[in-house]
């Protein structure tokens, strides 16, 4: 089992940037595909991005492509989400998640992920 802890959230003005981190403990991160999801108040959890074990394969929701970048440092057991050109509609709680069934196939469905962090709040003001 792996424990995930997100950090780096906060408040930023529209057009600004934030970098979220997801630190893992309990098992080496390279064993998992990692994903980022978000959930805004009153909305369902939404896929943001995912990355395979060596960073060679990534996937993004179209609305975030070009603005968000997922990356990982397996030596530090950490996954990152660099967010730029932030918009008020990006306001949400951001969660990282680990898919224990694969470290190669990136998937966008929340049900595919087994371990979740507690989330970090991102607030973008206009």
C-alpha positions in Angstrom: 0.0 0.0 0.0 1.1 3.6 -0.6 0.2 6.8 1.2 -0.1 10.0 -0.8 0.1 13.5 0.5 -0.5 16.5 -1.8 0.9 20.0 -1.2 1.4 23.2 -3.0 -2.2 24.4 -3.3 -3.2 28.0 -2.5 -4.8 31.1 -3.8 -3.7 32.8 -7.0 -5.0 35.3 -9.4 -6.2 34.4 -12.9 -3.2 34.0 -15.2 -1.0 32.8 -12.4 0.8 29.5 -11.8 1.1 26.9 -9.1 3.0 23.7 -8.8 1.3 20.9 -6.9 3.3 18.0 -5.4 2.3 14.6 -4.4 4.7 12.8 -2.1 4.4 9.0 -1.7 5.4 6.8 1.2 5.1 3.1 1.8 6.1 1.8 -1.6 8.2 3.0 -4.5 6.2 5.3 -6.8 7.6 3.7 -10.0 5.3 0.7 -9.4 2.3 2.9 -10.3 0.7 5.0 -12.9 -0.1 8.2 -11.2 -3.0 10.6 -11.8 -4.3 14.0 -10.8 -8.0 14.6 -10.4 -10.0 17.6 -9.2 -13.4 18.3 -7.7 -15.1 21.6 -7.6 -18.0 22.3 -5.2 -21.2 20.6 -6.5 -19.4 18.9 -9.3 -18.1 15.3 -9.9 -14.5 14.4 -9.7 -12.8 15.2 -12.9 -9.7 13.8 -14.5 -6.8 16.2 -15.0 -3.7 14.2 -16.0 -1.9 10.9 -15.7 1.6 9.7 -16.2 3.2 6.3 -16.6 6.1 5.0 -14.5 9.0 6.7 -16.4 7.2 9.7 -17.6 7.2 8.6 -21.2 3.5 8.5 -21.5 1.1 11.2 -20.3 -2.6 12.0 -20.8 -4.5 15.2 -20.2 -8.1 16.4 -20.3 -8.3 18.6 -23.4 -9.2 21.8 -21.5 -5.9 21.5 -19.6 -3.6 20.5 -22.3 -1.0 23.1 -22.9 -1.6 24.8 -19.5 -0.9 21.9 -17.1 2.1 19.6 -17.1 2.4 16.4 -15.1 5.8 15.0 -14.2 7.4 12.6 -11.8 10.6 12.1 -9.9 10.8 8.5 -8.9 14.0 9.0 -6.9 12.1 11.5 -4.7 8.9 9.4 -4.8 7.0 12.5 -5.9 4.6 13.5 -8.7 4.1 17.0 -9.8 1.4 19.1 -11.5 2.6 22.3 -12.9 -0.3 24.6 -13.6 -0.1 27.8 -15.6 -2.5 30.3 -17.1 -4.9 29.5 -14.3 -8.5 30.4 -14.7 -11.3 30.8 -12.1 -12.9 27.6 -13.3 -9.7 25.7 -12.3 -10.8 26.3 -8.6 -11.2 22.9 -7.0 -9.7 20.5 -4.6 -6.9 18.6 -6.4 -6.2 15.0 -5.6 -3.4 12.7 -6.7 -4.0 9.0 -7.1 -2.1 5.8 -7.8 -3.2 2.9 -10.0 -1.8 -0.3 -8.5 -2.8 -2.5 -11.5 -0.3 -1.0 -13.9 2.7 1.3 -14.2 2.4 1.6 -18.0 -1.2 2.1 -19.0 -2.5 5.6 -18.2 -6.2 5.8 -17.6 -8.6 8.7 -17.1 -11.3 7.0 -15.0 -11.3 7.6 -11.3 -12.5 4.1 -10.6 -9.2 2.8 -12.0 -7.2 4.3 -9.2 -6.7 2.6 -5.9 -5.0 5.0 -3.6 -5.8 8.6 -3.0 -4.4 11.6 -1.2 -6.4 13.9 1.0 -6.4 16.7 -1.6 -5.1 20.3 -1.7 -7.3 23.3 -2.4 -6.6 25.6 -5.4 -8.5 28.8 -5.6 -8.2 31.1 -8.6 -9.6 34.6 -8.4 -10.6 36.8 -11.3 
